[in-house]
Amino acid sequence: MGIILMLLGTIVNALAIAVASLIGTRIRNVPEGMSKIVMQALSLCLLIIGIQMGVTGENFLIVIASLTTGAMIGEWLQIDARLNKLGDWLGKKLGKESQGNVAQAFISSTLIFAAGALAILGPLESALRGDHSLLFTKASIDGFSALIISSTLGIGVLFAAIPVFLYQSIITLLASQIDAFVSPALMDLIIAELTCIGGIMILAIGLNLLNITNIKIANLLPSLVIVVALVVGFQGMLL
């Protein structure tokens, strides 16, 4: 299977986010009260999605160890601060035409689009079975979400298409290589724990958007790598 064909679902997904974001930023003169209630409604949906995903984990001690260790590494690397600087830089480059907080829109939308189960399952299906249907479904969901979010948070949502494309492409390419070395049972366990951590991160996004908390969510990103390492390392005890 050619690389372009293998990545077709991810390409469509990224394009859907980009195009919908551009359309969303053109929706002008939205009353402040309407923008506020739409964001609150979206935030409440994110809370429910996060809770649903968060309870899928089968080994919560591994989730706790991954999140705490990942948080320390993320804080040490200052991932959140660096991403905010990138967002601020993009905002300055865009000038007055940029609508809303570019850094917040970029970080929040990236994590929303990349933390869900479909962001993992979709690329795996593309790599292992050549089936892009999950990613096409994700593209429609992300496109609609990008339209709504960009209409309130602004152009920063557009740039989320880049990390989403890179993240899902890496999963696809890696899956095409490691399929022969990972059993289906182990893969299911990895996906369950990744989904759990992703759900916790989405829950945190919802809380942040409601101004209930101010969690540096990007600093939790190393947890996604650590949980895979822990599951693989302790697979003898877990399976």
Helices and strands as residue ranges (DSSP letters): H 3-6, H 8-25, H 32-54, H 60-77, H 79-94, G 95-97, H 102-115, H 118-129, H 133-153, G 155-160, H 161-178, H 184-209, G 217-220, H 222-233, H 235-238
